[in-house]
Amino acid sequence: MKLKKWLGMGLVAVGVLGSLGFAAKADAEEVDERVYISNSSLRYWINDSLSNNGENVENELPTVGQLNGLTGTFDGSVGDSSSYSLEGIQHMKNVKNFGLVLGGNIIDFRPLSDLSTVENFHFGHAHGEPWGPVADISFVENWQNLQQFTFDKVVFDLSPLDNADNLTYAHFSGSLGTVGAKQAISKANRELVMANPVTYSKHFGDDVLVDSYDNLEIEVKNSGDLFIIKDIPENTESITILISNQTNDWEADKSYSHLATYKIPLVWY
């Protein structure tokens, strides 16, 4: 297998002091504006990276210009489940490899949208951290240079990756334990027909596998984008299904995978 998976650790969660409005090109005053890094672990990683580049960071408050100057690979870690903001990270717009291993609970991923030069991205799941609510990856919509993307959070809409024409590797393994909307089941036919809750990007094929996850006696079949579950034992309170899509083109050195469990609460009538 020729594919080289970039699993860089990653960094950064930052909150900017003062105004939250930023122009596409910062003027001299904005370049000198200082940025507060809200998470102490990330504060260490970002200041360490700047120090290694020969930058003097006063009072642990890097400037917008210093963040603009970060290029190449940027790695960091949080290591706990604390909540924090990425506000201000938009100034690290020249990094090519961005990673957060043990990423913690990020409040909002949208500040990453301006990192349009990113080629390789990795967000890892913190040990013991709840998988959390469904995450929105719309921040990648303008990442046209993206080549490899690993995201260990709950994601059910992968379509923002459609603009990443150079994407050769994508891996989603964090979509576990999601609970869907209640479904009404007739005692007369004991059958459920539902649409696949996952929206895939253009990189994925149509070979979706679905199976029962918590009750092997229940058979789940798929027909196109529909899942069909028959002969459900009466008064079953819920069904959890396993949904997977593994699309590989080894000759082209491409691999895309998404794995999810999806719990379906049932209401009988």
C-alpha positions in Angstrom: 0.0 0.0 0.0 1.6 3.2 -1.2 -0.6 5.5 0.7 1.2 7.5 3.4 -1.2 8.6 6.1 -0.2 11.8 7.7 -1.0 11.6 11.3 0.5 14.8 12.6 -0.5 15.9 16.0 -1.9 19.3 16.0 -2.4 22.6 17.6 -4.3 25.5 18.4 -7.2 27.1 20.0 -6.9 30.8 20.3 -9.1 33.7 21.3 -8.2 37.2 20.0 -8.2 40.1 22.4 -10.2 43.1 21.2 -12.2 43.3 18.0 -13.2 40.1 16.2 -13.3 41.8 12.8 -10.3 41.0 10.5 -9.6 42.2 7.0 -8.2 39.8 4.4 -4.8 41.6 4.6 -4.0 42.9 8.0 -2.7 46.5 8.2 0.3 47.4 10.4 -1.8 47.8 13.5 -3.5 44.5 13.1 -0.2 42.7 12.5 1.0 43.9 15.9 -2.3 43.0 17.7 -1.7 40.4 20.3 -3.6 37.1 20.5 -4.7 35.3 23.7 -4.6 31.5 23.6 -7.4 30.4 25.8 -6.3 26.8 26.5 -3.1 26.4 28.6 -1.9 23.3 26.7 -2.3 25.0 23.4 -0.7 28.1 24.7 2.4 26.0 25.3 2.4 24.4 21.9 1.9 27.6 19.9 4.5 29.6 21.9 7.0 26.7 21.6 6.5 26.5 17.8 7.1 30.3 17.5 10.2 30.1 19.8 11.6 27.3 17.6 11.2 29.7 14.7 13.3 32.3 16.5 10.3 34.4 17.5 10.2 36.3 20.8 6.7 36.0 22.3 6.1 38.6 25.0 3.9 37.5 28.0 2.8 34.4 26.1 0.8 36.6 23.7 1.8 36.1 20.1 1.0 38.8 17.5 -1.2 38.4 14.5 2.0 38.8 12.4 3.7 36.0 14.2 0.8 33.7 13.7 0.8 34.6 10.0 4.4 33.6 9.8 3.9 30.0 10.9 4.4 27.7 8.0 5.0 24.0 7.4 3.8 21.7 10.1 2.0 22.8 13.3 1.4 20.1 16.0 -0.3 20.3 19.3 -2.3 18.5 22.0 -4.9 19.2 24.6 -5.2 15.8 26.3 -8.4 16.5 28.2 -12.1 17.0 27.6 -12.2 20.7 28.5 -14.2 23.0 26.2 -12.3 25.8 24.5 -12.6 28.2 21.5 -10.6 28.3 18.3 -11.3 32.0 17.8 -8.2 33.7 16.4 -6.8 30.6 14.8 -7.7 32.1 11.4 -4.4 34.0 11.6 -2.4 30.8 11.2 -3.4 30.9 7.5 0.0 29.8 6.1 0.4 26.4 7.7 0.3 23.3 5.5 0.1 20.5 8.0 -2.3 21.1 10.9 -2.8 18.6 13.7 -4.5 18.3 17.1 -4.0 15.0 18.8 -6.2 14.5 21.8 -8.1 17.5 20.6 -10.6 18.0 23.4 -13.9 19.6 23.1 -13.8 22.5 20.6 -16.7 24.8 20.8 -16.7 26.0 17.2 -14.5 24.8 14.3 -15.4 27.7 12.0 -12.3 29.8 12.7 -10.4 27.1 10.8 -12.1 28.2 7.6 -9.3 30.7 6.7 -6.6 28.0 6.8 -7.0 27.5 3.1 -3.4 26.4 2.5 -3.8 23.3 4.7 -2.8 20.1 2.8 -2.9 17.6 5.7 -5.3 17.8 8.7 -5.6 15.6 11.7 -8.0 15.9 14.7 -7.7 13.2 17.3 -10.1 12.1 20.0 -9.1 12.6 23.6 -9.1 9.5 25.8 -12.2 9.3 27.9 -13.9 12.2 26.1 -17.5 11.8 25.0 -17.9 11.7 21.2 -20.1 14.7 21.6 -22.7 16.1 19.3 -22.6 15.9 15.5 -19.7 18.1 14.2 -20.0 20.5 11.2 -17.0 20.3 8.9 -18.1 23.2 6.6 -14.8 24.8 7.6 -13.1 22.8 4.8 -15.2 24.1 2.0 -12.5 26.4 0.7 -9.6 24.0 1.4 -8.8 23.3 -2.2 -5.2 22.2 -1.4 -6.4 19.5 1.0 -4.8 16.1 0.4 -5.3 14.1 3.7 -8.0 14.5 6.3 -8.5 12.6 9.5 -11.3 13.6 11.9 -12.3 11.6 15.0 -15.5 13.4 15.8 -19.1 12.6 15.0 -19.7 13.7 11.4 -22.7 12.7 9.2 -22.4 15.3 6.4 -19.1 14.9 4.5 -20.2 17.0 1.5 -18.1 20.0 2.4 -15.1 17.9 1.1 -16.5 18.1 -2.4 -14.3 21.0 -3.3 -11.1 19.1 -2.3 -10.2 17.8 -5.7 -6.7 16.7 -4.5 -8.0 14.7 -1.5 -6.4 11.2 -1.5 -7.1 10.1 2.0 -10.0 10.7 4.4 -10.8 8.8 7.5 -13.7 9.3 9.9 -13.9 6.9 12.9 -15.5 9.0 15.6 -19.2 8.8 14.6 -20.1 6.3 17.3 -23.1 6.4 19.7 -25.2 8.8 17.8 -28.9 8.7 18.6 -31.3 9.5 15.8 -34.9 10.6 15.7 -37.7 8.3 16.9 -39.3 6.1 14.3 -42.8 4.8 14.4 -43.2 1.0 13.9 -46.5 -0.8 13.1 -47.2 -3.9 15.1 -48.9 -5.3 12.0 -45.8 -5.4 9.8 -42.9 -4.8 12.2 -40.8 -3.1 9.5 -38.8 0.0 9.3 -37.6 1.8 6.1 -35.3 4.8 6.5 -32.8 6.8 4.5 -29.1 6.6 5.2 -28.4 9.4 7.7 -24.9 9.9 6.2 -24.2 12.2 3.3 -21.0 11.3 1.6 -18.6 13.5 -0.4 -17.9 12.8 -4.0 -14.8 10.8 -3.1 -16.9 7.9 -1.7 -18.4 5.2 -3.7 -21.9 3.6 -3.4 -20.8 0.5 -1.6 -22.4 1.1 1.8 -22.5 -1.7 4.3 -25.1 -1.7 7.0 -25.8 -4.3 9.7 -27.4 -4.6 13.1 -25.0 -3.6 15.9 -26.7 -4.6 19.1 -29.1 -7.4 18.1 -27.7 -9.9 15.6 -31.1 -11.5 15.2 -32.4 -8.4 13.4 -31.5 -8.3 9.7 -30.7 -5.0 8.1 -30.6 -4.6 4.3 -29.9 -1.6 2.1 -31.4 -0.8 -1.3 -29.7 2.2 -2.8 -29.9 4.9 -0.2 -32.6 3.2 1.9 -32.1 0.9 4.9 -34.8 -1.8 5.3 -35.2 -3.6 8.7 -37.8 -6.4 8.8 -39.3 -8.7 11.5 -38.4 -6.4 14.4 -39.4 -8.1 17.6 -42.4 -6.4 19.0 -41.8 -3.8 21.8 -38.1 -3.5 20.9 -37.2 -0.1 22.3 -34.4 0.7 19.9 -32.1 -0.6 17.2 -28.5 0.4 16.7 -27.1 -0.1 13.2 -23.5 0.0 12.0 -22.9 2.0 8.8 -19.6 1.8 6.9 -18.3 3.0 3.6 -14.7 2.0 2.7 -13.7 3.3 -0.8 -10.2 2.4 -2.0 -8.3 2.8 -5.2 -4.9 1.4 -4.4 -3.5 2.0 -7.9 -4.3 5.7 -7.6 -3.1 5.7 -3.9 -6.5 6.8 -2.6 -8.5 5.7 0.4 -11.7 7.1 2.0 -13.5 5.5 5.0 -16.4 6.4 7.3 -17.7 4.3 10.1 -20.7 5.1 12.3 -23.1 3.6 14.7 -26.6 5.0 14.7 -29.2 4.3 17.4 -32.9 4.4 16.3 -35.4 4.8 19.1 -38.7 3.0 18.3 -42.3 3.9 19.0 -44.9 1.2 18.5 -48.5 1.7 17.3 
